[in-house]
Amino acid sequence: MIKEIKFTDKALKQINTLLSKKDKGSFFRIAIKGGGCSGFQYEFTFDSSKTDDDFNFNNILIDKTSANLLKGSEIDFVNELIGSQFKITNPQSKSSCGCGVSFSL
């Protein structure tokens, strides 16, 4: 399933940089949670363990439910005038809020 999610080289480089500052054996977790003004929001956290429900790709964990909602997405890391951030282009997203933090499906 995680093979259906594309990570740009910039995103992978940033994730590896962040993980290098954490304890050995740490994972970078990407999840979709309910919330925000449009209904869903992306969450980026660190985790020290994985579950049976997780897909693992290069120490990146995505739970099965989030992976289904991210299917076909591209995850990038961008440097913009307002700051640096992970940017997800999700073809399943119907709309997003004005601040770009949340989205609807």
Backbone as XML, in Angstrom:
<?xml version="1.0"?>
<chain id="A" units="angstrom">
  <residue number="1" name="MET">
    <atom name="N" x="0.823" y="-1.199" z="0.000"/>
    <atom name="CA" x="0.000" y="0.000" z="0.000"/>
    <atom name="C" x="0.865" y="1.259" z="0.000"/>
  </residue>
  <residue number="2" name="ILE">
    <atom name="N" x="1.927" y="1.269" z="0.784"/>
    <atom name="CA" x="2.752" y="2.478" z="0.883"/>
    <atom name="C" x="3.474" y="2.761" z="-0.434"/>
  </residue>
  <residue number="3" name="LYS">
    <atom name="N" x="3.575" y="1.755" z="-1.300"/>
    <atom name="CA" x="4.196" y="1.966" z="-2.610"/>
    <atom name="C" x="3.335" y="2.873" z="-3.484"/>
  </residue>
  <residue number="4" name="GLU">
    <atom name="N" x="2.062" y="3.030" z="-3.128"/>
    <atom name="CA" x="1.149" y="3.887" z="-3.878"/>
    <atom name="C" x="1.226" y="5.333" z="-3.407"/>
  </residue>
  <residue number="5" name="ILE">
    <atom name="N" x="2.162" y="5.612" z="-2.497"/>
    <atom name="CA" x="2.406" y="6.962" z="-2.001"/>
    <atom name="C" x="3.817" y="7.332" z="-2.418"/>
  </residue>
  <residue number="6" name="LYS">
    <atom name="N" x="3.960" y="8.459" z="-3.110"/>
    <atom name="CA" x="5.272" y="8.870" z="-3.614"/>
    <atom name="C" x="5.911" y="9.874" z="-2.657"/>
  </residue>
  <residue number="7" name="PHE">
    <atom name="N" x="7.182" y="9.647" z="-2.352"/>
    <atom name="CA" x="7.972" y="10.577" z="-1.546"/>
    <atom name="C" x="9.013" y="11.209" z="-2.448"/>
  </residue>
  <residue number="8" name="THR">
    <atom name="N" x="9.090" y="12.534" z="-2.465"/>
    <atom name="CA" x="10.131" y="13.191" z="-3.256"/>
    <atom name="C" x="11.467" y="13.021" z="-2.543"/>
  </residue>
  <residue number="9" name="ASP">
    <atom name="N" x="12.548" y="13.238" z="-3.280"/>
    <atom name="CA" x="13.886" y="13.150" z="-2.688"/>
    <atom name="C" x="14.040" y="14.165" z="-1.555"/>
  </residue>
  <residue number="10" name="LYS">
    <atom name="N" x="13.465" y="15.360" z="-1.726"/>
    <atom name="CA" x="13.555" y="16.395" z="-0.678"/>
    <atom name="C" x="12.839" y="15.949" z="0.594"/>
  </residue>
  <residue number="11" name="ALA">
    <atom name="N" x="11.701" y="15.297" z="0.450"/>
    <atom name="CA" x="10.962" y="14.821" z="1.621"/>
    <atom name="C" x="11.755" y="13.730" z="2.343"/>
  </residue>
  <residue number="12" name="LEU">
    <atom name="N" x="12.280" y="12.776" z="1.592"/>
    <atom name="CA" x="13.057" y="11.700" z="2.212"/>
    <atom name="C" x="14.305" y="12.236" z="2.892"/>
  </residue>
  <residue number="13" name="LYS">
    <atom name="N" x="14.966" y="13.208" z="2.260"/>
    <atom name="CA" x="16.167" y="13.807" z="2.860"/>
    <atom name="C" x="15.816" y="14.498" z="4.175"/>
  </residue>
  <residue number="14" name="GLN">
    <atom name="N" x="14.712" y="15.254" z="4.207"/>
    <atom name="CA" x="14.298" y="15.951" z="5.420"/>
    <atom name="C" x="13.910" y="14.962" z="6.515"/>
  </residue>
  <residue number="15" name="ILE">
    <atom name="N" x="13.190" y="13.909" z="6.156"/>
    <atom name="CA" x="12.800" y="12.896" z="7.140"/>
    <atom name="C" x="14.045" y="12.238" z="7.733"/>
  </residue>
  <residue number="16" name="ASN">
    <atom name="N" x="15.016" y="11.884" z="6.876"/>
    <atom name="CA" x="16.253" y="11.271" z="7.369"/>
    <atom name="C" x="17.040" y="12.226" z="8.254"/>
  </residue>
  <residue number="17" name="THR">
    <atom name="N" x="17.050" y="13.513" z="7.917"/>
    <atom name="CA" x="17.723" y="14.515" z="8.752"/>
    <atom name="C" x="17.058" y="14.592" z="10.118"/>
  </residue>
  <residue number="18" name="LEU">
    <atom name="N" x="15.741" y="14.623" z="10.141"/>
    <atom name="CA" x="15.005" y="14.683" z="11.406"/>
    <atom name="C" x="15.237" y="13.419" z="12.241"/>
  </residue>
  <residue number="19" name="LEU">
    <atom name="N" x="15.212" y="12.252" z="11.591"/>
    <atom name="CA" x="15.417" y="11.001" z="12.316"/>
    <atom name="C" x="16.836" y="10.888" z="12.870"/>
  </residue>
  <residue number="20" name="SER">
    <atom name="N" x="17.805" y="11.492" z="12.177"/>
    <atom name="CA" x="19.196" y="11.411" z="12.650"/>
    <atom name="C" x="19.390" y="12.143" z="13.980"/>
  </residue>
  <residue number="21" name="LYS">
    <atom name="N" x="18.463" y="13.021" z="14.322"/>
    <atom name="CA" x="18.534" y="13.771" z="15.580"/>
    <atom name="C" x="17.757" y="13.084" z="16.706"/>
  </residue>
  <residue number="22" name="LYS">
    <atom name="N" x="17.114" y="11.974" z="16.392"/>
    <atom name="CA" x="16.327" y="11.225" z="17.382"/>
    <atom name="C" x="17.102" y="9.987" z="17.829"/>
  </residue>
  <residue number="23" name="ASP">
    <atom name="N" x="16.581" y="9.318" z="18.851"/>
    <atom name="CA" x="17.190" y="8.083" z="19.329"/>
    <atom name="C" x="17.183" y="7.034" z="18.223"/>
  </residue>
  <residue number="24" name="LYS">
    <atom name="N" x="18.203" y="6.181" z="18.232"/>
    <atom name="CA" x="18.263" y="5.097" z="17.248"/>
    <atom name="C" x="17.023" y="4.227" z="17.408"/>
  </residue>
  <residue number="25" name="GLY">
    <atom name="N" x="16.444" y="3.819" z="16.304"/>
    <atom name="CA" x="15.228" y="3.018" z="16.335"/>
    <atom name="C" x="13.951" y="3.837" z="16.286"/>
  </residue>
  <residue number="26" name="SER">
    <atom name="N" x="14.067" y="5.151" z="16.152"/>
    <atom name="CA" x="12.878" y="6.002" z="16.058"/>
    <atom name="C" x="12.298" y="5.937" z="14.643"/>
  </residue>
  <residue number="27" name="PHE">
    <atom name="N" x="11.012" y="6.178" z="14.566"/>
    <atom name="CA" x="10.295" y="6.198" z="13.299"/>
    <atom name="C" x="9.656" y="7.568" z="13.098"/>
  </residue>
  <residue number="28" name="PHE">
    <atom name="N" x="9.451" y="7.935" z="11.835"/>
    <atom name="CA" x="8.719" y="9.137" z="11.466"/>
    <atom name="C" x="7.322" y="8.679" z="11.079"/>
  </residue>
  <residue number="29" name="ARG">
    <atom name="N" x="6.308" y="9.174" z="11.767"/>
    <atom name="CA" x="4.936" y="8.732" z="11.523"/>
    <atom name="C" x="4.146" y="9.810" z="10.794"/>
  </residue>
  <residue number="30" name="ILE">
    <atom name="N" x="3.434" y="9.386" z="9.755"/>
    <atom name="CA" x="2.514" y="10.249" z="9.021"/>
    <atom name="C" x="1.117" y="9.668" z="9.221"/>
  </residue>
  <residue number="31" name="ALA">
    <atom name="N" x="0.191" y="10.512" z="9.651"/>
    <atom name="CA" x="-1.171" y="10.044" z="9.894"/>
    <atom name="C" x="-2.172" y="11.108" z="9.470"/>
  </residue>
  <residue number="32" name="ILE">
    <atom name="N" x="-3.382" y="10.667" z="9.250"/>
    <atom name="CA" x="-4.494" y="11.575" z="8.988"/>
    <atom name="C" x="-5.433" y="11.462" z="10.178"/>
  </residue>
  <residue number="33" name="LYS">
    <atom name="N" x="-5.724" y="12.596" z="10.782"/>
    <atom name="CA" x="-6.588" y="12.657" z="11.960"/>
    <atom name="C" x="-7.790" y="13.548" z="11.667"/>
  </residue>
  <residue number="34" name="GLY">
    <atom name="N" x="-8.861" y="13.292" z="12.355"/>
    <atom name="CA" x="-10.021" y="14.167" z="12.254"/>
    <atom name="C" x="-9.718" y="15.483" z="12.941"/>
  </residue>
  <residue number="35" name="GLY">
    <atom name="N" x="-10.202" y="16.583" z="12.353"/>
    <atom name="CA" x="-10.000" y="17.885" z="12.964"/>
    <atom name="C" x="-9.755" y="18.963" z="11.934"/>
  </residue>
  <residue number="36" name="GLY">
    <atom name="N" x="-9.485" y="20.148" z="12.419"/>
    <atom name="CA" x="-9.285" y="21.280" z="11.522"/>
    <atom name="C" x="-10.606" y="21.792" z="11.009"/>
  </residue>
  <residue number="37" name="CYS">
    <atom name="N" x="-10.564" y="22.888" z="10.311"/>
    <atom name="CA" x="-11.811" y="23.505" z="9.859"/>
    <atom name="C" x="-12.441" y="22.786" z="8.665"/>
  </residue>
  <residue number="38" name="SER">
    <atom name="N" x="-11.686" y="21.883" z="8.000"/>
    <atom name="CA" x="-12.249" y="21.173" z="6.855"/>
    <atom name="C" x="-12.559" y="19.709" z="7.136"/>
  </residue>
  <residue number="39" name="GLY">
    <atom name="N" x="-12.230" y="19.223" z="8.323"/>
    <atom name="CA" x="-12.599" y="17.856" z="8.678"/>
    <atom name="C" x="-11.443" y="16.911" z="8.958"/>
  </residue>
  <residue number="40" name="PHE">
    <atom name="N" x="-10.352" y="17.020" z="8.204"/>
    <atom name="CA" x="-9.184" y="16.154" z="8.392"/>
    <atom name="C" x="-7.918" y="17.004" z="8.368"/>
  </residue>
  <residue number="41" name="GLN">
    <atom name="N" x="-6.878" y="16.491" z="9.023"/>
    <atom name="CA" x="-5.586" y="17.167" z="8.959"/>
    <atom name="C" x="-4.470" y="16.131" z="8.998"/>
  </residue>
  <residue number="42" name="TYR">
    <atom name="N" x="-3.345" y="16.488" z="8.401"/>
    <atom name="CA" x="-2.170" y="15.631" z="8.395"/>
    <atom name="C" x="-1.418" y="15.817" z="9.702"/>
  </residue>
  <residue number="43" name="GLU">
    <atom name="N" x="-0.858" y="14.726" z="10.196"/>
    <atom name="CA" x="-0.089" y="14.777" z="11.440"/>
    <atom name="C" x="1.267" y="14.120" z="11.197"/>
  </residue>
  <residue number="44" name="PHE">
    <atom name="N" x="2.328" y="14.807" z="11.584"/>
    <atom name="CA" x="3.692" y="14.310" z="11.460"/>
    <atom name="C" x="4.278" y="14.222" z="12.858"/>
  </residue>
  <residue number="45" name="THR">
    <atom name="N" x="4.634" y="13.016" z="13.305"/>
    <atom name="CA" x="5.172" y="12.813" z="14.639"/>
    <atom name="C" x="6.308" y="11.798" z="14.594"/>
  </residue>
  <residue number="46" name="PHE">
    <atom name="N" x="6.945" y="11.608" z="15.733"/>
    <atom name="CA" x="7.954" y="10.570" z="15.884"/>
    <atom name="C" x="7.386" y="9.487" z="16.774"/>
  </residue>
  <residue number="47" name="ASP">
    <atom name="N" x="7.814" y="8.256" z="16.539"/>
    <atom name="CA" x="7.330" y="7.127" z="17.319"/>
    <atom name="C" x="8.502" y="6.197" z="17.586"/>
  </residue>
  <residue number="48" name="SER">
    <atom name="N" x="8.458" y="5.512" z="18.716"/>
    <atom name="CA" x="9.542" y="4.589" z="19.049"/>
    <atom name="C" x="9.182" y="3.141" z="18.756"/>
  </residue>
  <residue number="49" name="SER">
    <atom name="N" x="7.934" y="2.902" z="18.350"/>
    <atom name="CA" x="7.532" y="1.524" z="18.035"/>
    <atom name="C" x="6.479" y="1.526" z="16.938"/>
  </residue>
  <residue number="50" name="LYS">
    <atom name="N" x="6.385" y="0.398" z="16.265"/>
    <atom name="CA" x="5.367" y="0.247" z="15.229"/>
    <atom name="C" x="4.370" y="-0.815" z="15.663"/>
  </residue>
  <residue number="51" name="THR">
    <atom name="N" x="3.194" y="-0.779" z="15.061"/>
    <atom name="CA" x="2.148" y="-1.743" z="15.374"/>
    <atom name="C" x="1.907" y="-2.644" z="14.165"/>
  </residue>
  <residue number="52" name="ASP">
    <atom name="N" x="1.102" y="-3.665" z="14.357"/>
    <atom name="CA" x="0.763" y="-4.569" z="13.250"/>
    <atom name="C" x="-0.040" y="-3.852" z="12.177"/>
  </residue>
  <residue number="53" name="ASP">
    <atom name="N" x="-0.629" y="-2.716" z="12.526"/>
    <atom name="CA" x="-1.475" y="-1.934" z="11.623"/>
    <atom name="C" x="-0.657" y="-0.961" z="10.767"/>
  </residue>
  <residue number="54" name="ASP">
    <atom name="N" x="0.663" y="-0.909" z="10.972"/>
    <atom name="CA" x="1.514" y="0.074" z="10.293"/>
    <atom name="C" x="2.203" y="-0.493" z="9.060"/>
  </residue>
  <residue number="55" name="PHE">
    <atom name="N" x="2.272" y="0.349" z="8.038"/>
    <atom name="CA" x="3.160" y="0.094" z="6.911"/>
    <atom name="C" x="4.470" y="0.806" z="7.230"/>
  </residue>
  <residue number="56" name="ASN">
    <atom name="N" x="5.600" y="0.181" z="6.895"/>
    <atom name="CA" x="6.914" y="0.753" z="7.192"/>
    <atom name="C" x="7.699" y="0.880" z="5.894"/>
  </residue>
  <residue number="57" name="PHE">
    <atom name="N" x="8.172" y="2.093" z="5.607"/>
    <atom name="CA" x="8.977" y="2.363" z="4.425"/>
    <atom name="C" x="10.096" y="3.301" z="4.856"/>
  </residue>
  <residue number="58" name="ASN">
    <atom name="N" x="11.341" y="2.819" z="4.834"/>
    <atom name="CA" x="12.498" y="3.651" z="5.218"/>
    <atom name="C" x="12.287" y="4.344" z="6.555"/>
  </residue>
  <residue number="59" name="ASN">
    <atom name="N" x="11.816" y="3.605" z="7.564"/>
    <atom name="CA" x="11.552" y="4.137" z="8.905"/>
    <atom name="C" x="10.444" y="5.197" z="8.936"/>
  </residue>
  <residue number="60" name="ILE">
    <atom name="N" x="9.588" y="5.175" z="7.923"/>
    <atom name="CA" x="8.393" y="6.012" z="7.883"/>
    <atom name="C" x="7.204" y="5.094" z="8.129"/>
  </residue>
  <residue number="61" name="LEU">
    <atom name="N" x="6.414" y="5.406" z="9.136"/>
    <atom name="CA" x="5.240" y="4.601" z="9.466"/>
    <atom name="C" x="3.971" y="5.317" z="9.045"/>
  </residue>
  <residue number="62" name="ILE">
    <atom name="N" x="3.062" y="4.551" z="8.446"/>
    <atom name="CA" x="1.732" y="5.054" z="8.102"/>
    <atom name="C" x="0.749" y="3.946" z="8.440"/>
  </residue>
  <residue number="63" name="ASP">
    <atom name="N" x="-0.234" y="4.254" z="9.285"/>
    <atom name="CA" x="-1.231" y="3.242" z="9.635"/>
    <atom name="C" x="-2.104" y="2.951" z="8.411"/>
  </residue>
  <residue number="64" name="LYS">
    <atom name="N" x="-2.742" y="1.789" z="8.403"/>
    <atom name="CA" x="-3.506" y="1.334" z="7.236"/>
    <atom name="C" x="-4.615" y="2.303" z="6.832"/>
  </residue>
  <residue number="65" name="THR">
    <atom name="N" x="-5.337" y="2.846" z="7.808"/>
    <atom name="CA" x="-6.423" y="3.775" z="7.492"/>
    <atom name="C" x="-5.882" y="5.025" z="6.816"/>
  </residue>
  <residue number="66" name="SER">
    <atom name="N" x="-4.815" y="5.593" z="7.371"/>
    <atom name="CA" x="-4.208" y="6.793" z="6.775"/>
    <atom name="C" x="-3.637" y="6.478" z="5.401"/>
  </residue>
  <residue number="67" name="ALA">
    <atom name="N" x="-3.028" y="5.298" z="5.243"/>
    <atom name="CA" x="-2.451" y="4.911" z="3.949"/>
    <atom name="C" x="-3.528" y="4.852" z="2.873"/>
  </residue>
  <residue number="68" name="ASN">
    <atom name="N" x="-4.715" y="4.348" z="3.226"/>
    <atom name="CA" x="-5.822" y="4.327" z="2.260"/>
    <atom name="C" x="-6.225" y="5.737" z="1.856"/>
  </residue>
  <residue number="69" name="LEU">
    <atom name="N" x="-6.226" y="6.668" z="2.814"/>
    <atom name="CA" x="-6.608" y="8.048" z="2.525"/>
    <atom name="C" x="-5.500" y="8.808" z="1.794"/>
  </residue>
  <residue number="70" name="LEU">
    <atom name="N" x="-4.276" y="8.290" z="1.856"/>
    <atom name="CA" x="-3.132" y="8.920" z="1.167"/>
    <atom name="C" x="-2.824" y="8.276" z="-0.180"/>
  </residue>
  <residue number="71" name="LYS">
    <atom name="N" x="-3.566" y="7.256" z="-0.545"/>
    <atom name="CA" x="-3.321" y="6.524" z="-1.787"/>
    <atom name="C" x="-3.255" y="7.484" z="-2.977"/>
  </residue>
  <residue number="72" name="GLY">
    <atom name="N" x="-2.167" y="7.394" z="-3.737"/>
    <atom name="CA" x="-1.977" y="8.254" z="-4.908"/>
    <atom name="C" x="-1.340" y="9.596" z="-4.587"/>
  </residue>
  <residue number="73" name="SER">
    <atom name="N" x="-1.027" y="9.847" z="-3.318"/>
    <atom name="CA" x="-0.475" y="11.144" z="-2.908"/>
    <atom name="C" x="1.018" y="11.253" z="-3.166"/>
  </residue>
  <residue number="74" name="GLU">
    <atom name="N" x="1.475" y="12.510" z="-3.230"/>
    <atom name="CA" x="2.901" y="12.811" z="-3.281"/>
    <atom name="C" x="3.239" y="13.631" z="-2.048"/>
  </residue>
  <residue number="75" name="ILE">
    <atom name="N" x="4.270" y="13.204" z="-1.331"/>
    <atom name="CA" x="4.718" y="13.913" z="-0.136"/>
    <atom name="C" x="6.038" y="14.585" z="-0.472"/>
  </residue>
  <residue number="76" name="ASP">
    <atom name="N" x="6.074" y="15.904" z="-0.294"/>
    <atom name="CA" x="7.233" y="16.715" z="-0.643"/>
    <atom name="C" x="7.611" y="17.556" z="0.579"/>
  </residue>
  <residue number="77" name="PHE">
    <atom name="N" x="8.801" y="18.133" z="0.542"/>
    <atom name="CA" x="9.224" y="19.096" z="1.550"/>
    <atom name="C" x="9.580" y="20.368" z="0.806"/>
  </residue>
  <residue number="78" name="VAL">
    <atom name="N" x="8.948" y="21.472" z="1.183"/>
    <atom name="CA" x="9.133" y="22.729" z="0.450"/>
    <atom name="C" x="9.643" y="23.834" z="1.366"/>
  </residue>
  <residue number="79" name="ASN">
    <atom name="N" x="10.466" y="24.693" z="0.791"/>
    <atom name="CA" x="10.935" y="25.910" z="1.458"/>
    <atom name="C" x="10.247" y="27.074" z="0.774"/>
  </residue>
  <residue number="80" name="GLU">
    <atom name="N" x="9.394" y="27.762" z="1.518"/>
    <atom name="CA" x="8.661" y="28.889" z="0.968"/>
    <atom name="C" x="8.957" y="30.134" z="1.791"/>
  </residue>
  <residue number="81" name="LEU">
    <atom name="N" x="8.514" y="31.244" z="1.327"/>
    <atom name="CA" x="8.730" y="32.505" z="2.016"/>
    <atom name="C" x="8.182" y="32.482" z="3.448"/>
  </residue>
  <residue number="82" name="ILE">
    <atom name="N" x="7.068" y="31.773" z="3.640"/>
    <atom name="CA" x="6.445" y="31.717" z="4.968"/>
    <atom name="C" x="7.032" y="30.625" z="5.852"/>
  </residue>
  <residue number="83" name="GLY">
    <atom name="N" x="7.951" y="29.817" z="5.320"/>
    <atom name="CA" x="8.595" y="28.779" z="6.116"/>
    <atom name="C" x="8.716" y="27.468" z="5.362"/>
  </residue>
  <residue number="84" name="SER">
    <atom name="N" x="9.291" y="26.503" z="6.036"/>
    <atom name="CA" x="9.493" y="25.169" z="5.465"/>
    <atom name="C" x="8.448" y="24.226" z="6.031"/>
  </residue>
  <residue number="85" name="GLN">
    <atom name="N" x="7.984" y="23.294" z="5.180"/>
    <atom name="CA" x="6.963" y="22.359" z="5.644"/>
    <atom name="C" x="6.855" y="21.171" z="4.691"/>
  </residue>
  <residue number="86" name="PHE">
    <atom name="N" x="6.272" y="20.096" z="5.216"/>
    <atom name="CA" x="5.923" y="18.980" z="4.354"/>
    <atom name="C" x="4.650" y="19.364" z="3.623"/>
  </residue>
  <residue number="87" name="LYS">
    <atom name="N" x="4.602" y="19.051" z="2.342"/>
    <atom name="CA" x="3.433" y="19.376" z="1.522"/>
    <atom name="C" x="2.935" y="18.074" z="0.898"/>
  </residue>
  <residue number="88" name="ILE">
    <atom name="N" x="1.664" y="17.794" z="1.100"/>
    <atom name="CA" x="1.070" y="16.580" z="0.547"/>
    <atom name="C" x="0.085" y="16.965" z="-0.544"/>
  </residue>
  <residue number="89" name="THR">
    <atom name="N" x="0.306" y="16.425" z="-1.725"/>
    <atom name="CA" x="-0.625" y="16.586" z="-2.834"/>
    <atom name="C" x="-1.444" y="15.302" z="-2.877"/>
  </residue>
  <residue number="90" name="ASN">
    <atom name="N" x="-2.690" y="15.397" z="-2.436"/>
    <atom name="CA" x="-3.548" y="14.234" z="-2.281"/>
    <atom name="C" x="-4.690" y="14.313" z="-3.296"/>
  </residue>
  <residue number="91" name="PRO">
    <atom name="N" x="-4.710" y="13.391" z="-4.273"/>
    <atom name="CA" x="-5.771" y="13.436" z="-5.287"/>
    <atom name="C" x="-7.154" y="13.110" z="-4.721"/>
  </residue>
  <residue number="92" name="GLN">
    <atom name="N" x="-7.220" y="12.549" z="-3.514"/>
    <atom name="CA" x="-8.509" y="12.229" z="-2.899"/>
    <atom name="C" x="-9.116" y="13.423" z="-2.167"/>
  </residue>
  <residue number="93" name="SER">
    <atom name="N" x="-8.320" y="14.458" z="-1.949"/>
    <atom name="CA" x="-8.794" y="15.647" z="-1.238"/>
    <atom name="C" x="-9.735" y="16.444" z="-2.138"/>
  </residue>
  <residue number="94" name="LYS">
    <atom name="N" x="-10.917" y="16.743" z="-1.622"/>
    <atom name="CA" x="-11.901" y="17.511" z="-2.387"/>
    <atom name="C" x="-11.692" y="19.022" z="-2.236"/>
  </residue>
  <residue number="95" name="SER">
    <atom name="N" x="-11.260" y="19.432" z="-1.056"/>
    <atom name="CA" x="-11.022" y="20.849" z="-0.807"/>
    <atom name="C" x="-10.116" y="20.987" z="0.414"/>
  </residue>
  <residue number="96" name="SER">
    <atom name="N" x="-9.558" y="22.172" z="0.582"/>
    <atom name="CA" x="-8.734" y="22.449" z="1.762"/>
    <atom name="C" x="-9.110" y="23.814" z="2.312"/>
  </residue>
  <residue number="97" name="CYS">
    <atom name="N" x="-8.753" y="24.044" z="3.553"/>
    <atom name="CA" x="-9.072" y="25.326" z="4.170"/>
    <atom name="C" x="-8.103" y="26.408" z="3.670"/>
  </residue>
  <residue number="98" name="GLY">
    <atom name="N" x="-8.404" y="27.636" z="3.965"/>
    <atom name="CA" x="-7.581" y="28.742" z="3.506"/>
    <atom name="C" x="-6.167" y="28.726" z="4.036"/>
  </residue>
  <residue number="99" name="CYS">
    <atom name="N" x="-5.998" y="28.207" z="5.257"/>
    <atom name="CA" x="-4.646" y="28.174" z="5.839"/>
    <atom name="C" x="-3.849" y="26.980" z="5.352"/>
  </residue>
  <residue number="100" name="GLY">
    <atom name="N" x="-4.496" y="26.018" z="4.667"/>
    <atom name="CA" x="-3.785" y="24.870" z="4.105"/>
    <atom name="C" x="-3.463" y="23.775" z="5.098"/>
  </residue>
  <residue number="101" name="VAL">
    <atom name="N" x="-4.000" y="23.855" z="6.309"/>
    <atom name="CA" x="-3.704" y="22.863" z="7.329"/>
    <atom name="C" x="-4.664" y="21.677" z="7.282"/>
  </residue>
  <residue number="102" name="SER">
    <atom name="N" x="-5.906" y="21.920" z="6.935"/>
    <atom name="CA" x="-6.872" y="20.831" z="6.924"/>
    <atom name="C" x="-7.517" y="20.688" z="5.546"/>
  </residue>
  <residue number="103" name="PHE">
    <atom name="N" x="-8.197" y="19.559" z="5.364"/>
    <atom name="CA" x="-8.785" y="19.248" z="4.056"/>
    <atom name="C" x="-10.021" y="18.387" z="4.260"/>
  </residue>
  <residue number="104" name="SER">
    <atom name="N" x="-10.797" y="18.231" z="3.192"/>
    <atom name="CA" x="-11.964" y="17.348" z="3.234"/>
    <atom name="C" x="-11.827" y="16.299" z="2.140"/>
  </residue>
  <residue number="105" name="LEU">
    <atom name="N" x="-12.503" y="15.191" z="2.348"/>
    <atom name="CA" x="-12.476" y="14.080" z="1.372"/>
    <atom name="C" x="-13.827" y="13.914" z="0.747"/>
  </residue>
</chain>
